[in-house]
Amino acid sequence: VQLVESGGGLVQAGGSLRLSCAASGRTFSMYAMGWFRQAPGKEREFVASITWIGAATYYTDSVKGRFTISGDEAKNTIYLQMNSLKPEDTAVYFCASTTTLGATRSRDYKYWGQGTQVTVSS
């Protein structure tokens, strides 16, 4: 499985960005896909995930109400709509795939993209 993220960039606080992650290869092996982020000097943290069957979504508390994860199964692509961005959202955002229901730990995700930088200025 290959994952390619896009859509990162520089935005002012309060602004919006939409990240995309396109999957290719053995995509039938994916049960769910998720977004993680890693800020400089910090550990990689879970942001959100979505299952392909049933479109169940999970979010970390700090992004609930501001971020929305969605998926287009026909395109094997997931999205992360990020609104009301804050400087503390600044990080490299990674998408990843998993076969574990409700997984929020990075070690439960097998395939990873290369990451896309999101910078929120104050």
Contacts in CASP RR format, 6 or more apart in sequence:
PFRMAT RR
TARGET T0000
AUTHOR 0000-0000-0000
METHOD contacts of the structure
MODEL  1
VQLVESGGGLVQAGGSLRLSCAASGRTFSMYAMGWFRQAPGKEREFVASI
TWIGAATYYTDSVKGRFTISGDEAKNTIYLQMNSLKPEDTAVYFCASTTT
LGATRSRDYKYWGQGTQVTVSS
1 23 0 8 1.000
1 24 0 8 1.000
1 25 0 8 1.000
1 26 0 8 1.000
1 27 0 8 1.000
1 29 0 8 1.000
1 30 0 8 1.000
1 97 0 8 1.000
1 110 0 8 1.000
1 111 0 8 1.000
2 23 0 8 1.000
2 24 0 8 1.000
2 25 0 8 1.000
2 111 0 8 1.000
2 113 0 8 1.000
3 21 0 8 1.000
3 22 0 8 1.000
3 23 0 8 1.000
3 33 0 8 1.000
3 95 0 8 1.000
3 96 0 8 1.000
3 97 0 8 1.000
3 111 0 8 1.000
3 112 0 8 1.000
3 113 0 8 1.000
4 21 0 8 1.000
4 22 0 8 1.000
4 24 0 8 1.000
4 113 0 8 1.000
4 114 0 8 1.000
5 19 0 8 1.000
5 20 0 8 1.000
5 21 0 8 1.000
5 93 0 8 1.000
5 94 0 8 1.000
5 95 0 8 1.000
5 113 0 8 1.000
5 114 0 8 1.000
5 115 0 8 1.000
5 116 0 8 1.000
6 19 0 8 1.000
6 20 0 8 1.000
6 21 0 8 1.000
6 22 0 8 1.000
6 116 0 8 1.000
7 17 0 8 1.000
7 18 0 8 1.000
7 19 0 8 1.000
7 20 0 8 1.000
7 116 0 8 1.000
8 17 0 8 1.000
8 19 0 8 1.000
8 93 0 8 1.000
8 116 0 8 1.000
8 117 0 8 1.000
8 118 0 8 1.000
9 17 0 8 1.000
9 116 0 8 1.000
9 117 0 8 1.000
9 118 0 8 1.000
9 119 0 8 1.000
10 119 0 8 1.000
10 120 0 8 1.000
10 121 0 8 1.000
11 17 0 8 1.000
11 85 0 8 1.000
11 118 0 8 1.000
11 119 0 8 1.000
11 120 0 8 1.000
11 121 0 8 1.000
12 120 0 8 1.000
12 121 0 8 1.000
13 85 0 8 1.000
13 86 0 8 1.000
13 87 0 8 1.000
13 120 0 8 1.000
13 121 0 8 1.000
13 122 0 8 1.000
14 83 0 8 1.000
14 84 0 8 1.000
14 85 0 8 1.000
14 86 0 8 1.000
14 120 0 8 1.000
15 83 0 8 1.000
15 84 0 8 1.000
15 85 0 8 1.000
15 120 0 8 1.000
16 81 0 8 1.000
16 82 0 8 1.000
16 83 0 8 1.000
16 84 0 8 1.000
16 85 0 8 1.000
17 82 0 8 1.000
17 85 0 8 1.000
17 118 0 8 1.000
18 79 0 8 1.000
18 80 0 8 1.000
18 81 0 8 1.000
18 82 0 8 1.000
19 35 0 8 1.000
19 79 0 8 1.000
19 80 0 8 1.000
19 82 0 8 1.000
19 93 0 8 1.000
19 95 0 8 1.000
19 116 0 8 1.000
19 118 0 8 1.000
20 77 0 8 1.000
20 78 0 8 1.000
20 79 0 8 1.000
21 33 0 8 1.000
21 35 0 8 1.000
21 77 0 8 1.000
21 78 0 8 1.000
21 79 0 8 1.000
21 80 0 8 1.000
21 95 0 8 1.000
21 113 0 8 1.000
22 75 0 8 1.000
22 76 0 8 1.000
22 77 0 8 1.000
23 30 0 8 1.000
23 33 0 8 1.000
23 76 0 8 1.000
23 77 0 8 1.000
23 78 0 8 1.000
23 97 0 8 1.000
24 76 0 8 1.000
27 76 0 8 1.000
29 97 0 8 1.000
29 99 0 8 1.000
30 52 0 8 1.000
30 97 0 8 1.000
30 98 0 8 1.000
30 99 0 8 1.000
30 111 0 8 1.000
31 51 0 8 1.000
31 52 0 8 1.000
31 53 0 8 1.000
31 98 0 8 1.000
31 99 0 8 1.000
31 100 0 8 1.000
31 101 0 8 1.000
32 49 0 8 1.000
32 50 0 8 1.000
32 51 0 8 1.000
32 52 0 8 1.000
32 56 0 8 1.000
32 97 0 8 1.000
32 98 0 8 1.000
32 99 0 8 1.000
32 100 0 8 1.000
32 101 0 8 1.000
32 102 0 8 1.000
32 103 0 8 1.000
33 49 0 8 1.000
33 50 0 8 1.000
33 52 0 8 1.000
33 71 0 8 1.000
33 78 0 8 1.000
33 95 0 8 1.000
33 96 0 8 1.000
33 97 0 8 1.000
33 98 0 8 1.000
34 46 0 8 1.000
34 47 0 8 1.000
34 48 0 8 1.000
34 49 0 8 1.000
34 50 0 8 1.000
34 69 0 8 1.000
34 78 0 8 1.000
34 95 0 8 1.000
34 96 0 8 1.000
34 97 0 8 1.000
34 98 0 8 1.000
34 109 0 8 1.000
35 47 0 8 1.000
35 48 0 8 1.000
35 49 0 8 1.000
35 69 0 8 1.000
35 78 0 8 1.000
35 80 0 8 1.000
35 93 0 8 1.000
35 94 0 8 1.000
35 95 0 8 1.000
35 96 0 8 1.000
36 44 0 8 1.000
36 45 0 8 1.000
36 46 0 8 1.000
36 47 0 8 1.000
36 93 0 8 1.000
36 94 0 8 1.000
36 95 0 8 1.000
36 96 0 8 1.000
36 106 0 8 1.000
36 109 0 8 1.000
37 44 0 8 1.000
37 45 0 8 1.000
37 47 0 8 1.000
37 89 0 8 1.000
37 91 0 8 1.000
37 92 0 8 1.000
37 93 0 8 1.000
37 94 0 8 1.000
37 118 0 8 1.000
38 44 0 8 1.000
38 45 0 8 1.000
38 91 0 8 1.000
38 92 0 8 1.000
38 94 0 8 1.000
39 88 0 8 1.000
39 90 0 8 1.000
39 91 0 8 1.000
39 92 0 8 1.000
42 91 0 8 1.000
44 94 0 8 1.000
44 106 0 8 1.000
45 60 0 8 1.000
46 60 0 8 1.000
46 104 0 8 1.000
46 105 0 8 1.000
46 106 0 8 1.000
47 59 0 8 1.000
47 60 0 8 1.000
47 63 0 8 1.000
47 67 0 8 1.000
47 80 0 8 1.000
47 93 0 8 1.000
48 57 0 8 1.000
48 58 0 8 1.000
48 59 0 8 1.000
48 60 0 8 1.000
48 63 0 8 1.000
48 67 0 8 1.000
48 69 0 8 1.000
48 80 0 8 1.000
49 57 0 8 1.000
49 58 0 8 1.000
49 69 0 8 1.000
49 98 0 8 1.000
49 102 0 8 1.000
49 103 0 8 1.000
49 104 0 8 1.000
50 56 0 8 1.000
50 57 0 8 1.000
50 58 0 8 1.000
50 69 0 8 1.000
50 70 0 8 1.000
50 71 0 8 1.000
50 78 0 8 1.000
51 57 0 8 1.000
51 101 0 8 1.000
51 102 0 8 1.000
52 73 0 8 1.000
55 70 0 8 1.000
55 71 0 8 1.000
56 102 0 8 1.000
57 69 0 8 1.000
58 102 0 8 1.000
58 104 0 8 1.000
59 65 0 8 1.000
59 67 0 8 1.000
59 69 0 8 1.000
60 104 0 8 1.000
62 88 0 8 1.000
63 82 0 8 1.000
63 89 0 8 1.000
66 82 0 8 1.000
66 83 0 8 1.000
66 84 0 8 1.000
66 85 0 8 1.000
67 80 0 8 1.000
67 81 0 8 1.000
67 82 0 8 1.000
67 83 0 8 1.000
68 80 0 8 1.000
68 81 0 8 1.000
68 83 0 8 1.000
69 78 0 8 1.000
69 79 0 8 1.000
69 80 0 8 1.000
69 81 0 8 1.000
70 78 0 8 1.000
70 79 0 8 1.000
70 81 0 8 1.000
71 77 0 8 1.000
71 78 0 8 1.000
71 79 0 8 1.000
72 78 0 8 1.000
72 79 0 8 1.000
78 95 0 8 1.000
80 93 0 8 1.000
82 89 0 8 1.000
82 118 0 8 1.000
85 118 0 8 1.000
85 120 0 8 1.000
86 120 0 8 1.000
87 120 0 8 1.000
87 121 0 8 1.000
87 122 0 8 1.000
88 120 0 8 1.000
89 118 0 8 1.000
89 120 0 8 1.000
90 118 0 8 1.000
90 119 0 8 1.000
90 120 0 8 1.000
91 117 0 8 1.000
91 118 0 8 1.000
92 115 0 8 1.000
92 116 0 8 1.000
92 117 0 8 1.000
92 118 0 8 1.000
93 115 0 8 1.000
93 116 0 8 1.000
93 117 0 8 1.000
93 118 0 8 1.000
94 112 0 8 1.000
94 113 0 8 1.000
94 114 0 8 1.000
94 115 0 8 1.000
95 112 0 8 1.000
95 113 0 8 1.000
95 115 0 8 1.000
96 106 0 8 1.000
96 109 0 8 1.000
96 110 0 8 1.000
96 111 0 8 1.000
96 112 0 8 1.000
96 113 0 8 1.000
97 109 0 8 1.000
97 110 0 8 1.000
97 111 0 8 1.000
98 108 0 8 1.000
98 109 0 8 1.000
98 110 0 8 1.000
99 110 0 8 1.000
100 108 0 8 1.000
103 109 0 8 1.000
END
